[in-house]
């Protein structure tokens, strides 16, 4: 059971906008920065978003992140076939003294 | 370009200690702006943070791993290491070494190494 809650799956058609949610609590998302990761099968995860909404260089601006209270969201607009992957959210938890992660969301591009 | 590369045994027997090393190239483990850490992923499952360390400080480790973890940095070889005691089948996973851009923000990853715990 993951501390951060993500939907197990999400889907969209090419060109659409998709939002993946990440729900936590005051001790993690509510008081700390959220990061998002993207992982293709058999490969290492890649950082997509850090500090709630900042993109590392090389991540396209059609990918964005936001946070409100104890929840965070990852938005992907202009969906492309290469966006089909697993997505994870992460944050520090002040109560657990640990980095906590969501269980992952499998995004399917129909 | 920073590169991380894990090395260690692919097979560990139950109750033994796992030792993994991450070789850092294209950058220095002695940086004052980044931490270094470990993340693992059991086959078919999600990611789990193991711990991280600043080269001058004490490591921060996942409390759920109950004191089984030792993370260290070797500035002379530009490497950092993970030791995990009392391995069980539940520890079978791909182990990644990572650089931290910020807490919970892992911006560079090694390719990962599969560690299987089996007799």
Interface residues (C-beta under 8 A of the other chain):
Chain A: X2 X32 X33 X34 X35 X37 X44 X45 X46 X47 X50 X51 X56 X88 X90 X91 X92 X96 X97 X98 X99 X100 X101 X102 X103 X104
Chain B: X39 X46 X47 X48 X49 X52 X60 X62 X63 X64 X96 X101 X102 X103 X104 X105 X106 X107 X109 X110 X111 X112
